[in-house]
Amino acid sequence: MPPRINVLLPSYTCARTQRPLSTASSRLAPTRNAIPHASTTTTITTPKGQIPPESPRFVEVPKGLQPQSIHRPWVKGILPVPRKIFRASDRKHKASEEYLSAVTPEPKIRRAESPNSVGGDKAVWKSEQSALRRRNLREGLIELHERKQMVDHSKTRSRARKQAESLRLATAPQREDERLTNPTVHTALLPSRGKGLPDPNRESRLEQMRINVDSMQKKKSEQRRQMLHTLYMNARDFIVRPAQLDAAIDRIFDNPDAFMTDRMRGENVWHLGAPETMEELLHQSGLAPRARSPNLADYRKELMEERLNKIGEELTGGKL
């Protein structure tokens, strides 16, 4: 018979009660070939009300004074935005008796509600459903109006409380601890509450600003007047009627007097040649006025016309 082997397990002590935990010694049973095999068994007997070592609460951890956050389960879905049932523009108040009697009128004709009559059960059921709908609508409107009044009063009180608190904090004097902990600054250098920096030249500066604004307004008004007069003077050449359009087309395309001759250049587009390119226009814009005109007489004529136009504009006060 193979020998028995006794294994002694270490003893454990409870951290809360400081009592030893009971452990049972196990014996090793022999194997088939008489080879000793070690098999251990541990039995822990926990009295009622005690916490076992494998529990996370076995070691006490002190909790802070701040309470733990409450986990609220996530609610799926989106609630619809409630409609504004009670509006200030409504002619009749929806919680008044007049409105309720108008939207939930009683039936004028009572049907036969006897269960013994033909279709009596259905008539009774319909009458009950109608009465239930009228009652639900009345009670719903009344309760919604009460809830709205309660919410409005709560918002008004909260708004008044916040405004009073803001006003108190805005007008409160400086605290003593702030005054003592602030850097040392002379009292005369500290800005006064509710007042800006001194500005001795404020009146003269504002007067100069008014003068500048008035001058700018006068300049803008003069520019608008000049633009309106220019538009009026140039309106003589505007084409506003079909007859004027036909005459302009005949003069430009079909009038033989508009052809280029020795005495005049002409206005007919078929004899003016190809239009000037952008390169030629840019080249001419960079030249002097005298270099633009190949003939000296033409240059003097153009110069005299420009001077006469300027003199006429100064005398008449408008564009010519």
C-alpha positions as a Python dict, from the first residue, in 0.01 Angstrom:
ca = {
    (1, 'M'): (0, 0, 0),
    (2, 'P'): (161, 334, -104),
    (3, 'P'): (224, 587, 165),
    (4, 'R'): (-5, 885, 210),
    (5, 'I'): (138, 1236, 182),
    (6, 'N'): (-11, 1519, 385),
    (7, 'V'): (25, 1878, 248),
    (8, 'L'): (-9, 2168, 487),
    (9, 'L'): (-156, 2483, 336),
    (10, 'P'): (-69, 2830, 465),
    (11, 'S'): (-321, 2991, 691),
    (12, 'Y'): (-504, 3310, 585),
    (13, 'T'): (-637, 3586, 808),
    (14, 'C'): (-935, 3805, 724),
    (15, 'A'): (-840, 4173, 694),
    (16, 'R'): (-1171, 4295, 832),
    (17, 'T'): (-1229, 4057, 1128),
    (18, 'Q'): (-866, 3951, 1186),
    (19, 'R'): (-988, 3591, 1222),
    (20, 'P'): (-805, 3294, 1075),
    (21, 'L'): (-975, 3133, 779),
    (22, 'S'): (-1027, 2758, 820),
    (23, 'T'): (-826, 2541, 582),
    (24, 'A'): (-857, 2167, 550),
    (25, 'S'): (-550, 1954, 488),
    (26, 'S'): (-577, 1727, 188),
    (27, 'R'): (-419, 1394, 139),
    (28, 'L'): (-262, 1258, -175),
    (29, 'A'): (-406, 937, -310),
    (30, 'P'): (-164, 679, -463),
    (31, 'T'): (-162, 621, -837),
    (32, 'R'): (-211, 291, -1021),
    (33, 'N'): (165, 217, -1039),
    (34, 'A'): (220, 304, -678),
    (35, 'I'): (375, 638, -778),
    (36, 'P'): (277, 911, -536),
    (37, 'H'): (78, 1193, -706),
    (38, 'A'): (25, 1524, -532),
    (39, 'S'): (-336, 1655, -545),
    (40, 'T'): (-429, 1933, -309),
    (41, 'T'): (-775, 2047, -206),
    (42, 'T'): (-846, 2368, -18),
    (43, 'T'): (-1174, 2431, 159),
    (44, 'I'): (-1248, 2784, 283),
    (45, 'T'): (-1539, 2829, 513),
    (46, 'T'): (-1662, 3189, 523),
    (47, 'P'): (-1896, 3278, 804),
    (48, 'K'): (-2217, 3463, 721),
    (49, 'G'): (-2163, 3835, 678),
    (50, 'Q'): (-1789, 3810, 601),
    (51, 'I'): (-1620, 3898, 266),
    (52, 'P'): (-1393, 3640, 101),
    (53, 'P'): (-1038, 3735, -8),
    (54, 'E'): (-1117, 3712, -380),
    (55, 'S'): (-1385, 3979, -346),
    (56, 'P'): (-1290, 4334, -457),
    (57, 'R'): (-1438, 4456, -129),
    (58, 'F'): (-1200, 4243, 77),
    (59, 'V'): (-968, 4539, 129),
    (60, 'E'): (-1148, 4850, 244),
    (61, 'V'): (-1073, 5158, 37),
    (62, 'P'): (-1181, 5489, 189),
    (63, 'K'): (-1430, 5681, -26),
    (64, 'G'): (-1408, 6052, -81),
    (65, 'L'): (-1664, 6301, 35),
    (66, 'Q'): (-1762, 6384, -323),
    (67, 'P'): (-2047, 6157, -432),
    (68, 'Q'): (-2004, 5938, -735),
    (69, 'S'): (-2168, 6043, -1061),
    (70, 'I'): (-2495, 5871, -1133),
    (71, 'H'): (-2492, 5685, -1461),
    (72, 'R'): (-2806, 5750, -1653),
    (73, 'P'): (-2896, 5503, -1924),
    (74, 'W'): (-2895, 5628, -2281),
    (75, 'V'): (-3244, 5669, -2418),
    (76, 'K'): (-3264, 5601, -2789),
    (77, 'G'): (-3465, 5817, -3021),
    (78, 'I'): (-3526, 6190, -3058),
    (79, 'L'): (-3823, 6366, -2907),
    (80, 'P'): (-4006, 6599, -3146),
    (81, 'V'): (-4001, 6972, -3087),
    (82, 'P'): (-4326, 7062, -2908),
    (83, 'R'): (-4555, 7302, -3087),
    (84, 'K'): (-4656, 7636, -2944),
    (85, 'I'): (-5020, 7567, -2863),
    (86, 'F'): (-5089, 7889, -2673),
    (87, 'R'): (-5000, 8194, -2879),
    (88, 'A'): (-5048, 8559, -2792),
    (89, 'S'): (-5211, 8622, -3132),
    (90, 'D'): (-5498, 8379, -3068),
    (91, 'R'): (-5834, 8552, -3055),
    (92, 'K'): (-5975, 8299, -2809),
    (93, 'H'): (-5778, 8154, -2522),
    (94, 'K'): (-5758, 7779, -2574),
    (95, 'A'): (-5799, 7704, -2204),
    (96, 'S'): (-6112, 7916, -2169),
    (97, 'E'): (-6455, 7764, -2134),
    (98, 'E'): (-6574, 7937, -2451),
    (99, 'Y'): (-6304, 7777, -2665),
    (100, 'L'): (-6343, 7435, -2503),
    (101, 'S'): (-6718, 7436, -2558),
    (102, 'A'): (-6661, 7535, -2922),
    (103, 'V'): (-6406, 7262, -3002),
    (104, 'T'): (-6578, 6987, -2800),
    (105, 'P'): (-6950, 7038, -2860),
    (106, 'E'): (-7199, 6791, -2725),
    (107, 'P'): (-7396, 6589, -2982),
    (108, 'K'): (-7721, 6753, -3083),
    (109, 'I'): (-7900, 6427, -3169),
    (110, 'R'): (-7874, 6131, -2936),
    (111, 'R'): (-7874, 5798, -3113),
    (112, 'A'): (-8037, 5489, -2977),
    (113, 'E'): (-7792, 5355, -2720),
    (114, 'S'): (-7989, 5051, -2610),
    (115, 'P'): (-7790, 4730, -2648),
    (116, 'N'): (-8109, 4546, -2743),
    (117, 'S'): (-8172, 4762, -3052),
    (118, 'V'): (-8023, 4691, -3394),
    (119, 'G'): (-7659, 4796, -3385),
    (120, 'G'): (-7698, 4905, -3025),
    (121, 'D'): (-7359, 4777, -2907),
    (122, 'K'): (-7176, 4967, -3178),
    (123, 'A'): (-7374, 5288, -3110),
    (124, 'V'): (-7294, 5265, -2739),
    (125, 'W'): (-6926, 5209, -2817),
    (126, 'K'): (-6915, 5507, -3055),
    (127, 'S'): (-7086, 5730, -2800),
    (128, 'E'): (-6837, 5629, -2530),
    (129, 'Q'): (-6541, 5691, -2762),
    (130, 'S'): (-6674, 6036, -2856),
    (131, 'A'): (-6719, 6130, -2492),
    (132, 'L'): (-6370, 6001, -2416),
    (133, 'R'): (-6216, 6210, -2695),
    (134, 'R'): (-6397, 6523, -2578),
    (135, 'R'): (-6285, 6469, -2222),
    (136, 'N'): (-5922, 6401, -2322),
    (137, 'L'): (-5908, 6714, -2535),
    (138, 'R'): (-6049, 6933, -2258),
    (139, 'E'): (-5827, 6789, -1987),
    (140, 'G'): (-5520, 6801, -2214),
    (141, 'L'): (-5564, 7167, -2299),
    (142, 'I'): (-5623, 7263, -1935),
    (143, 'E'): (-5320, 7068, -1811),
    (144, 'L'): (-5096, 7203, -2087),
    (145, 'H'): (-5201, 7558, -2000),
    (146, 'E'): (-5123, 7499, -1632),
    (147, 'R'): (-4786, 7353, -1725),
    (148, 'K'): (-4710, 7651, -1949),
    (149, 'Q'): (-4795, 7895, -1670),
    (150, 'M'): (-4575, 7705, -1426),
    (151, 'V'): (-4281, 7702, -1671),
    (152, 'D'): (-4323, 8073, -1749),
    (153, 'H'): (-4328, 8162, -1379),
    (154, 'S'): (-4019, 7950, -1319),
    (155, 'K'): (-3834, 8114, -1608),
    (156, 'T'): (-3934, 8461, -1488),
    (157, 'R'): (-3813, 8394, -1136),
    (158, 'S'): (-3487, 8245, -1260),
    (159, 'R'): (-3427, 8538, -1496),
    (160, 'A'): (-3498, 8793, -1223),
    (161, 'R'): (-3270, 8611, -981),
    (162, 'K'): (-2984, 8600, -1233),
    (163, 'Q'): (-3026, 8967, -1320),
    (164, 'A'): (-3025, 9066, -955),
    (165, 'E'): (-2714, 8855, -892),
    (166, 'S'): (-2537, 9006, -1194),
    (167, 'L'): (-2625, 9357, -1081),
    (168, 'R'): (-2503, 9284, -729),
    (169, 'L'): (-2171, 9150, -855),
    (170, 'A'): (-2126, 9438, -1099),
    (171, 'T'): (-2186, 9705, -838),
    (172, 'A'): (-2013, 9531, -549),
    (173, 'P'): (-1701, 9705, -411),
    (174, 'Q'): (-1361, 9547, -427),
    (175, 'R'): (-1305, 9273, -175),
    (176, 'E'): (-1060, 9325, 105),
    (177, 'D'): (-849, 9022, 15),
    (178, 'E'): (-816, 9145, -344),
    (179, 'R'): (-713, 9489, -223),
    (180, 'L'): (-449, 9343, 6),
    (181, 'T'): (-308, 9100, -251),
    (182, 'N'): (-298, 9342, -547),
    (183, 'P'): (38, 9495, -644),
    (184, 'T'): (122, 9823, -482),
    (185, 'V'): (-17, 10095, -710),
    (186, 'H'): (-85, 10452, -616),
    (187, 'T'): (-452, 10527, -572),
    (188, 'A'): (-437, 10820, -814),
    (189, 'L'): (-312, 10591, -1091),
    (190, 'L'): (-594, 10341, -1054),
    (191, 'P'): (-876, 10380, -1307),
    (192, 'S'): (-1205, 10487, -1157),
    (193, 'R'): (-1497, 10246, -1189),
    (194, 'G'): (-1733, 10334, -1472),
    (195, 'K'): (-1525, 10623, -1609),
    (196, 'G'): (-1273, 10644, -1890),
    (197, 'L'): (-944, 10821, -1918),
    (198, 'P'): (-949, 11203, -1899),
    (199, 'D'): (-982, 11379, -2233),
    (200, 'P'): (-946, 11757, -2197),
    (201, 'N'): (-957, 11822, -2576),
    (202, 'R'): (-1269, 11618, -2635),
    (203, 'E'): (-1497, 11907, -2732),
    (204, 'S'): (-1258, 12059, -2984),
    (205, 'R'): (-1181, 11718, -3130),
    (206, 'L'): (-1550, 11638, -3171),
    (207, 'E'): (-1612, 11978, -3333),
    (208, 'Q'): (-1334, 11914, -3584),
    (209, 'M'): (-1479, 11571, -3658),
    (210, 'R'): (-1820, 11728, -3724),
    (211, 'I'): (-1663, 11976, -3966),
    (212, 'N'): (-1485, 11693, -4149),
    (213, 'V'): (-1804, 11491, -4178),
    (214, 'D'): (-1996, 11792, -4313),
    (215, 'S'): (-1727, 11861, -4574),
    (216, 'M'): (-1731, 11498, -4687),
    (217, 'Q'): (-2108, 11505, -4719),
    (218, 'K'): (-2089, 11823, -4927),
    (219, 'K'): (-1831, 11667, -5158),
    (220, 'K'): (-2046, 11359, -5207),
    (221, 'S'): (-2351, 11574, -5277),
    (222, 'E'): (-2156, 11779, -5535),
    (223, 'Q'): (-2031, 11463, -5703),
    (224, 'R'): (-2384, 11324, -5726),
    (225, 'R'): (-2508, 11654, -5872),
    (226, 'Q'): (-2230, 11653, -6134),
    (227, 'M'): (-2306, 11293, -6228),
    (228, 'L'): (-2676, 11372, -6263),
    (229, 'H'): (-2601, 11675, -6485),
    (230, 'T'): (-2364, 11467, -6699),
    (231, 'L'): (-2629, 11203, -6743),
    (232, 'Y'): (-2879, 11472, -6842),
    (233, 'M'): (-2645, 11622, -7101),
    (234, 'N'): (-2551, 11285, -7248),
    (235, 'A'): (-2915, 11184, -7268),
    (236, 'R'): (-2945, 11388, -7588),
    (237, 'D'): (-2762, 11112, -7775),
    (238, 'F'): (-2953, 10822, -7620),
    (239, 'I'): (-3157, 10601, -7851),
    (240, 'V'): (-3497, 10561, -7687),
    (241, 'R'): (-3729, 10518, -7990),
    (242, 'P'): (-3729, 10278, -8287),
    (243, 'A'): (-3711, 10570, -8533),
    (244, 'Q'): (-3385, 10687, -8376),
    (245, 'L'): (-3242, 10337, -8400),
    (246, 'D'): (-3333, 10312, -8771),
    (247, 'A'): (-3178, 10651, -8840),
    (248, 'A'): (-2855, 10556, -8661),
    (249, 'I'): (-2831, 10230, -8857),
    (250, 'D'): (-2888, 10409, -9190),
    (251, 'R'): (-2633, 10676, -9107),
    (252, 'I'): (-2363, 10429, -9011),
    (253, 'F'): (-2418, 10157, -9270),
    (254, 'D'): (-2604, 10308, -9570),
    (255, 'N'): (-2528, 10682, -9575),
    (256, 'P'): (-2277, 10751, -9855),
    (257, 'D'): (-2180, 11083, -9694),
    (258, 'A'): (-2033, 10892, -9401),
    (259, 'F'): (-1761, 10740, -9619),
    (260, 'M'): (-1402, 10844, -9575),
    (261, 'T'): (-1302, 11135, -9800),
    (262, 'D'): (-1020, 11387, -9823),
    (263, 'R'): (-1208, 11630, -9599),
    (264, 'M'): (-1357, 11394, -9337),
    (265, 'R'): (-1285, 11056, -9194),
    (266, 'G'): (-1641, 10929, -9214),
    (267, 'E'): (-1850, 10718, -8982),
    (268, 'N'): (-1926, 10421, -9202),
    (269, 'V'): (-1789, 10108, -9046),
    (270, 'W'): (-1722, 9948, -9384),
    (271, 'H'): (-1466, 10215, -9479),
    (272, 'L'): (-1297, 10269, -9142),
    (273, 'G'): (-1085, 9961, -9177),
    (274, 'A'): (-1009, 9702, -8913),
    (275, 'P'): (-1053, 9814, -8551),
    (276, 'E'): (-745, 9896, -8351),
    (277, 'T'): (-593, 9616, -8154),
    (278, 'M'): (-532, 9623, -7780),
    (279, 'E'): (-158, 9659, -7835),
    (280, 'E'): (-209, 9972, -8049),
    (281, 'L'): (-444, 10124, -7794),
    (282, 'L'): (-194, 10065, -7513),
    (283, 'H'): (84, 10212, -7725),
    (284, 'Q'): (-118, 10525, -7797),
    (285, 'S'): (-215, 10568, -7434),
    (286, 'G'): (150, 10596, -7335),
    (287, 'L'): (230, 10866, -7592),
    (288, 'A'): (200, 11242, -7551),
    (289, 'P'): (-111, 11413, -7695),
    (290, 'R'): (94, 11573, -7969),
    (291, 'A'): (248, 11241, -8073),
    (292, 'R'): (-96, 11083, -8110),
    (293, 'S'): (-203, 11322, -8387),
    (294, 'P'): (2, 11289, -8703),
    (295, 'N'): (-92, 11642, -8811),
    (296, 'L'): (-9, 11950, -8607),
    (297, 'A'): (-330, 12125, -8714),
    (298, 'D'): (-540, 11836, -8589),
    (299, 'Y'): (-357, 11845, -8257),
    (300, 'R'): (-420, 12218, -8216),
    (301, 'K'): (-785, 12174, -8307),
    (302, 'E'): (-834, 11899, -8048),
    (303, 'L'): (-652, 12105, -7786),
    (304, 'M'): (-871, 12410, -7852),
    (305, 'E'): (-1187, 12198, -7830),
    (306, 'E'): (-1080, 12056, -7495),
    (307, 'R'): (-1005, 12405, -7359),
    (308, 'L'): (-1335, 12545, -7481),
    (309, 'N'): (-1522, 12254, -7323),
    (310, 'K'): (-1352, 12315, -6991),
    (311, 'I'): (-1430, 12687, -7003),
    (312, 'G'): (-1792, 12616, -7088),
    (313, 'E'): (-1822, 12364, -6804),
    (314, 'E'): (-1684, 12616, -6555),
    (315, 'L'): (-1921, 12889, -6674),
    (316, 'T'): (-2234, 12671, -6689),
    (317, 'G'): (-2147, 12459, -6385),
    (318, 'G'): (-2207, 12133, -6565),
    (319, 'K'): (-2080, 11888, -6819),
    (320, 'L'): (-2095, 11987, -7187),
}
